[in-house]
Amino acid sequence: MRVAVTGGSGRAGRHVVVELAHAGHEVINVDRERLDSLNVPTIRIDLEDTGAVYDVLGEFRPEGVCHLAANPSPAGYARSDTFGGNTMITYNVMQASGDLGVTRFINAGSEMATGWLTTEELPPRFPITEEHRVASPNAYALSKYMGEVIADSLAVRYPRMPICTLRINNVIPPELADEMLRPRREQFPGPGSANFWSYIDARDVGSAFRAALEGESAGHEVFLIAAADTCIEVPIRTAVRRRYGREGNFADEHGDFQSVFDCSKIERFFGWKPAHSWREMR
């Protein structure tokens, strides 16, 4: 399959590019930055430029698009720039893809779209599913949720282009696992608790995008993707009680170190499960 990956030079995107290329897909990276180590062609454009998006996709004519381009680290940016930029590029890429006959579109969503990472409230139940959401005042979280709203609408406009949104957890490249996750254990229960100590190995992001791209679905479907475990050595019920000062409503069978994000939907649809844990890399 000919596949365009937007944001393929990023932390998660490069693993999507590698996964797809190794699987035999013809891949092009569309990003502001070139990453020569990917060994795939890179077209450098500003995805807020609608004409440039149509030009690149019109020339390459992909059958599939994996859209990961976004501002994932909005600290230091105006809230309006974060919201406007992420929302505009998502609309541009989805609309151009639909107009140009793309037959499968995989969108990078975020755990932030659930809203639970930006509130002191607790979800009504653990584990969290795709239906559990609370309104968020955070500009980045709102931009990622609006990407899902756009997908709902454009899946109606382009019924021949099914869209899957993968709500990606905190992405951890394997070579940075200790550097990025150790502080969350050492500073427990403080920084790093907002997403209930969850994460995902970047290699599992790549395999999730491949599973969704090669799978079958209709309309717009949303999927949570996360590692199967937490990144701390404190049982999750204890961790929530110590951090929030009250008990969480956990399913009886929830494991002590099981992620609070339920990824069973993507397993049902596409057979995907996370394969990597930080515990294997210690």
C-alpha positions as CSV (number, residue, x, y, z in Angstrom):
1,M,0.0,0.0,0.0
2,R,1.2,3.5,-0.7
3,V,1.1,5.4,2.6
4,A,1.8,9.0,3.5
5,V,2.8,9.5,7.1
6,T,2.6,13.1,8.4
7,G,4.9,13.9,11.3
8,G,7.0,10.9,10.4
9,S,10.1,12.6,11.9
10,G,8.6,12.8,15.3
11,R,9.0,10.7,18.4
12,A,6.1,8.4,17.5
13,G,6.0,9.0,13.8
14,R,9.4,7.6,13.0
15,H,8.4,4.3,14.5
16,V,5.3,4.3,12.4
17,V,7.4,4.9,9.3
18,V,9.8,2.1,10.2
19,E,7.0,-0.4,11.0
20,L,5.2,0.3,7.8
21,A,8.3,0.2,5.6
22,H,9.5,-3.1,7.2
23,A,6.0,-4.5,6.4
24,G,6.5,-3.8,2.7
25,H,4.4,-0.6,2.4
26,E,5.6,2.2,0.1
27,V,6.0,5.1,2.6
28,I,6.6,8.8,2.2
29,N,7.2,11.1,5.2
30,V,5.5,14.5,5.2
31,D,7.0,16.7,7.9
32,R,8.6,20.1,8.5
33,E,11.8,18.2,9.4
34,R,13.7,15.6,7.4
35,L,15.0,12.6,9.2
36,D,17.6,10.9,7.0
37,S,17.9,7.8,9.1
38,L,14.4,6.8,8.1
39,N,15.6,5.8,4.6
40,V,12.2,7.0,3.1
41,P,11.5,10.1,1.0
42,T,10.6,13.2,3.0
43,I,8.6,16.1,1.7
44,R,9.0,19.2,3.9
45,I,5.9,21.3,4.0
46,D,3.8,23.4,6.5
47,L,0.6,21.3,6.9
48,E,-1.3,24.5,7.7
49,D,-0.8,25.4,4.1
50,T,-3.9,23.8,2.5
51,G,-2.5,24.1,-1.1
52,A,0.8,22.4,-0.1
53,V,-1.1,19.5,1.4
54,Y,-3.2,19.0,-1.7
55,D,0.0,19.3,-3.8
56,V,1.9,16.6,-1.9
57,L,-0.9,14.2,-1.6
58,G,-2.0,14.8,-5.2
59,E,1.5,14.0,-6.4
60,F,2.1,10.9,-4.3
61,R,-1.5,9.6,-4.4
62,P,-1.5,7.5,-1.3
63,E,-4.0,4.8,-0.6
64,G,-3.6,5.2,3.1
65,V,-2.6,8.2,5.4
66,C,-1.3,8.0,8.9
67,H,-1.6,11.5,10.4
68,L,0.7,12.1,13.4
69,A,1.8,15.7,12.7
70,A,0.9,18.0,15.6
71,N,2.5,20.2,18.3
72,P,2.8,17.6,21.0
73,S,4.7,19.9,23.5
74,P,2.7,23.1,23.7
75,A,4.6,24.6,26.6
76,G,5.9,27.9,25.5
77,Y,3.3,28.4,22.8
78,A,0.2,30.6,22.9
79,R,-2.9,28.5,23.6
80,S,-4.5,29.8,20.5
81,D,-1.6,28.7,18.4
82,T,-1.7,25.2,19.8
83,F,-5.4,24.8,19.3
84,G,-5.5,26.5,15.9
85,G,-2.5,24.8,14.5
86,N,-3.4,21.2,15.5
87,T,-7.0,21.6,14.5
88,M,-6.2,23.2,11.1
89,I,-3.6,20.6,10.0
90,T,-5.9,17.8,11.0
91,Y,-8.7,19.3,8.9
92,N,-6.4,20.0,6.0
93,V,-5.0,16.5,5.8
94,M,-8.3,14.7,6.3
95,Q,-10.1,16.8,3.7
96,A,-7.4,16.5,1.1
97,S,-7.2,12.8,1.7
98,G,-10.9,12.4,1.2
99,D,-11.0,14.5,-1.9
100,L,-8.0,12.6,-3.4
101,G,-9.5,9.1,-2.9
102,V,-7.5,7.8,0.2
103,T,-9.2,4.6,1.3
104,R,-8.0,4.4,4.9
105,F,-7.0,7.2,7.3
106,I,-5.4,6.6,10.7
107,N,-5.4,9.7,12.9
108,A,-3.1,10.2,15.9
109,G,-5.4,11.2,18.8
110,S,-4.3,11.5,22.4
111,E,-5.1,10.3,25.9
112,M,-5.5,14.0,26.6
113,A,-8.7,14.0,24.6
114,T,-10.4,12.0,27.5
115,G,-10.1,15.1,29.6
116,W,-9.1,13.1,32.7
117,L,-5.5,14.2,32.6
118,T,-6.5,17.9,33.2
119,T,-8.8,17.5,36.2
120,E,-8.6,16.5,39.8
121,E,-11.7,14.5,39.4
122,L,-11.5,10.7,39.0
123,P,-13.2,8.7,36.2
124,P,-16.4,7.0,37.2
125,R,-14.7,3.6,36.8
126,F,-11.3,2.1,36.1
127,P,-10.2,1.0,33.6
128,I,-11.1,3.9,31.4
129,T,-12.7,3.1,28.1
130,E,-13.3,5.1,24.9
131,E,-16.6,6.3,26.3
132,H,-15.2,7.9,29.4
133,R,-14.6,11.6,28.9
134,V,-14.8,14.8,30.8
135,A,-14.7,18.4,29.3
136,S,-11.2,19.9,29.4
137,P,-10.1,23.5,29.4
138,N,-6.6,22.6,28.1
139,A,-5.9,23.9,24.6
140,Y,-3.9,20.8,23.5
141,A,-6.5,18.4,24.9
142,L,-9.3,20.3,23.2
143,S,-7.4,20.3,19.9
144,K,-7.1,16.6,20.0
145,Y,-10.7,16.1,20.9
146,M,-11.7,18.4,18.1
147,G,-9.7,16.2,15.7
148,E,-12.1,13.4,16.7
149,V,-15.1,15.7,16.0
150,I,-13.6,16.6,12.6
151,A,-13.2,12.9,11.9
152,D,-16.8,12.1,12.8
153,S,-17.9,14.7,10.3
154,L,-15.5,13.9,7.4
155,A,-16.3,10.2,7.7
156,V,-19.8,11.1,6.7
157,R,-18.5,13.3,3.8
158,Y,-16.2,10.6,2.6
159,P,-17.8,7.2,3.4
160,R,-15.2,5.4,1.3
161,M,-12.5,6.6,3.6
162,P,-12.9,4.9,7.0
163,I,-11.1,6.8,9.8
164,C,-9.5,5.4,13.0
165,T,-8.3,7.7,15.8
166,L,-5.8,6.1,18.1
167,R,-5.7,7.9,21.4
168,I,-1.9,7.5,22.0
169,N,-0.6,7.5,25.6
170,N,2.7,9.1,26.8
171,V,5.1,7.9,24.1
172,I,8.4,6.5,25.3
173,P,11.2,5.6,22.8
174,P,12.9,2.5,24.1
175,E,16.3,4.1,24.2
176,L,14.9,6.8,26.5
177,A,12.8,4.6,28.7
178,D,14.9,4.9,31.9
179,E,15.5,8.6,31.4
180,M,11.9,9.4,30.9
181,L,10.2,6.9,33.3
182,R,12.6,6.7,36.3
183,P,11.7,10.3,37.5
184,R,8.0,9.4,37.6
185,R,8.9,6.6,40.0
186,E,11.3,8.6,42.1
187,Q,8.9,11.6,42.4
188,F,5.9,9.5,43.2
189,P,3.1,10.5,43.8
190,G,3.8,13.9,42.3
191,P,4.8,14.7,38.7
192,G,3.9,12.1,36.2
193,S,0.6,11.1,37.9
194,A,-1.7,13.0,35.6
195,N,-2.3,10.0,33.3
196,F,-2.3,7.6,36.2
197,W,1.3,6.5,35.5
198,S,0.5,5.1,32.1
199,Y,2.7,5.2,28.9
200,I,3.3,3.4,25.6
201,D,6.5,2.2,24.0
202,A,7.0,3.9,20.7
203,R,7.4,0.6,18.9
204,D,3.9,-0.3,20.0
205,V,2.6,2.9,18.5
206,G,4.1,1.8,15.2
207,S,2.5,-1.7,15.4
208,A,-0.9,-0.1,16.4
209,F,-0.9,2.2,13.4
210,R,0.0,-0.8,11.1
211,A,-2.8,-2.9,12.6
212,A,-5.3,-0.2,12.1
213,L,-4.1,0.6,8.6
214,E,-4.2,-3.0,7.5
215,G,-7.5,-3.8,9.3
216,E,-11.1,-3.2,8.3
217,S,-13.6,-0.8,9.9
218,A,-16.2,1.7,8.8
219,G,-17.0,5.3,9.6
220,H,-15.0,6.8,12.4
221,E,-13.8,4.6,15.3
222,V,-11.8,5.7,18.4
223,F,-9.3,3.4,20.1
224,L,-7.2,3.8,23.2
225,I,-3.6,2.5,23.0
226,A,-1.3,2.2,26.0
227,A,1.2,-0.2,27.5
228,A,-0.4,-3.0,29.5
229,D,1.3,-1.9,32.7
230,T,1.9,1.2,34.7
231,C,5.4,2.8,35.0
232,I,5.6,2.6,38.8
233,E,6.1,-0.2,41.4
234,V,3.2,0.9,43.6
235,P,-0.1,-1.0,43.2
236,I,-2.4,1.2,41.2
237,R,-5.2,1.3,43.8
238,T,-2.7,2.4,46.4
239,A,-1.2,4.9,44.0
240,V,-4.6,6.5,43.2
241,R,-5.5,6.7,46.9
242,R,-2.2,8.4,47.9
243,R,-2.3,10.8,45.0
244,Y,-6.0,11.8,45.1
245,G,-6.8,11.2,48.8
246,R,-9.7,8.9,48.0
247,E,-10.4,5.5,46.5
248,G,-10.9,4.9,42.8
249,N,-13.7,2.7,41.6
250,F,-11.7,-0.2,40.1
251,A,-13.1,-3.3,38.4
252,D,-12.7,-6.2,40.8
253,E,-10.3,-8.0,38.4
254,H,-8.1,-5.0,37.8
255,G,-4.4,-6.0,38.3
256,D,-2.1,-4.2,40.7
257,F,0.1,-2.9,37.9
258,Q,-2.4,-2.9,35.1
259,S,-2.8,0.2,33.0
260,V,-6.0,2.2,33.7
261,F,-6.5,2.5,30.0
262,D,-8.6,-0.3,28.5
263,C,-7.2,-1.3,25.1
264,S,-9.6,-4.2,24.5
265,K,-11.5,-2.4,21.7
266,I,-8.5,-2.2,19.4
267,E,-7.7,-5.9,20.2
268,R,-11.3,-6.8,19.2
269,F,-11.1,-4.9,16.0
270,F,-7.6,-5.5,14.8
271,G,-6.0,-8.0,17.1
272,W,-3.5,-5.5,18.5
273,K,-1.9,-5.8,21.9
274,P,1.0,-3.9,23.4
275,A,4.2,-6.0,23.2
276,H,6.7,-3.9,25.2
277,S,7.1,-3.0,28.9
278,W,9.7,-0.8,30.7
279,R,10.1,-3.7,33.1
280,E,11.8,-5.7,30.3
281,M,14.4,-3.0,29.8
282,R,15.7,-2.6,33.3
